[in-house]
C-alpha cells in the first residue's frame, strides 16, 4: 500500500509542474495516507469490532493495544479456523499434513 501511495504522489508531483492543483492533490493523498492509511493498511477488510480497542489492531501482524484486544483477535481467528475446517475438511487435513512435514 505504501508503495502505491508513494508512486502516486510522485506522479502527482510530476503533473504539478504544469498545474499546481496536482501538488495540492499530492499533499492531500499523503495526508490521508498518514492519517488513515497506515493504521488500517494491515486490516484492509476489517469489520466493525465489538470493542474500540480491537478496531485498530484487528489486522494480522499488528500488536494489540491491550490483552483484551489480543484475546478478541485470537478468538475471532480461532472461530474462522474452525469454520474453515468444518467447511473444507479435505483441504484442512492436507494443510495439516504439509505443516507437520
C-alpha positions as CSV (number, residue, x, y, z in Angstrom):
1,X,0.0,0.0,0.0
2,X,2.8,2.4,0.8
3,X,4.5,1.8,-2.5
4,X,1.3,2.7,-4.4
5,X,0.8,5.9,-2.4
6,X,4.5,6.9,-2.9
7,X,4.4,6.2,-6.6
8,X,1.0,8.0,-6.9
9,X,2.4,11.0,-5.1
10,X,5.4,11.2,-7.4
11,X,3.2,11.1,-10.4
12,X,1.0,13.9,-9.0
13,X,4.1,16.0,-8.2
14,X,5.4,15.5,-11.8
15,X,2.0,16.6,-13.1
16,X,2.2,19.5,-10.7
17,X,5.0,21.2,-12.7
18,X,2.3,22.2,-15.2
19,X,-0.6,22.8,-12.9
20,X,-0.2,23.4,-9.1
21,X,-3.5,21.8,-8.3
22,X,-1.8,18.5,-8.8
23,X,0.6,19.4,-6.0
24,X,-2.3,20.0,-3.7
25,X,-3.7,16.6,-4.6
26,X,-0.3,15.0,-3.8
27,X,-0.3,16.7,-0.4
28,X,-3.9,15.5,0.2
29,X,-3.0,11.9,-0.7
30,X,0.0,11.9,1.6
31,X,-2.1,13.5,4.4
32,X,-4.9,10.9,4.0
33,X,-2.4,8.1,3.9
34,X,-0.7,9.3,7.1
35,X,-3.9,10.0,8.9
36,X,-5.9,6.8,7.9
37,X,-3.9,4.5,5.7
38,X,-1.1,3.3,8.0
39,X,-3.5,2.2,10.8
40,X,-5.9,0.4,8.5
41,X,-3.4,-0.9,5.9
42,X,-2.8,-4.2,7.8
43,X,-6.6,-4.8,8.1
44,X,-7.9,-4.0,4.7
45,X,-11.3,-5.8,5.1
46,X,-11.9,-5.4,8.9
47,X,-15.5,-5.3,10.0
48,X,-16.8,-3.3,12.9
49,X,-15.4,-4.8,16.2
50,X,-17.2,-5.1,19.4
51,X,-14.6,-3.1,21.3
52,X,-13.0,0.1,20.1
53,X,-9.5,-1.1,21.2
54,X,-9.7,-4.1,18.9
55,X,-10.6,-2.0,15.9
56,X,-7.1,-0.7,15.2
57,X,-5.4,-4.0,16.0
58,X,-7.6,-6.4,14.2
59,X,-5.3,-7.0,11.3
60,X,-2.7,-9.7,11.0
61,X,0.7,-8.8,12.5
62,X,-0.4,-5.7,14.4
63,X,0.5,-5.7,18.0
64,X,-2.6,-5.4,20.2
65,X,-3.0,-2.4,22.4
66,X,-4.3,-4.5,25.3
67,X,-4.8,-8.1,26.4
68,X,-8.5,-7.9,25.7
69,X,-7.8,-6.8,22.1
70,X,-5.4,-9.7,21.7
71,X,-8.0,-12.1,23.1
72,X,-10.7,-10.8,20.8
73,X,-8.4,-11.1,17.8
74,X,-7.3,-14.6,18.8
75,X,-10.9,-15.8,19.4
76,X,-12.0,-14.4,16.1
77,X,-9.1,-16.2,14.3
78,X,-9.9,-19.5,16.0
79,X,-13.6,-19.1,15.0
80,X,-12.6,-18.7,11.4
81,X,-10.2,-21.6,11.5
82,X,-12.9,-23.9,13.0
83,X,-15.3,-22.7,10.3
84,X,-12.7,-23.4,7.6
85,X,-12.1,-26.9,8.9
86,X,-15.8,-27.6,9.0
87,X,-16.5,-26.4,5.5
88,X,-13.3,-27.8,3.9
89,X,-12.3,-31.0,5.7
90,X,-10.1,-32.4,3.0
91,X,-8.2,-29.2,2.4
92,X,-7.7,-28.6,6.1
93,X,-6.3,-32.2,6.5
94,X,-3.9,-31.6,3.6
95,X,-2.7,-28.4,5.1
96,X,-2.2,-30.1,8.5
97,X,-0.1,-32.9,6.8
98,X,2.0,-30.3,5.0
99,X,2.5,-28.3,8.1
100,X,3.7,-31.4,10.1
101,X,6.4,-32.3,7.5
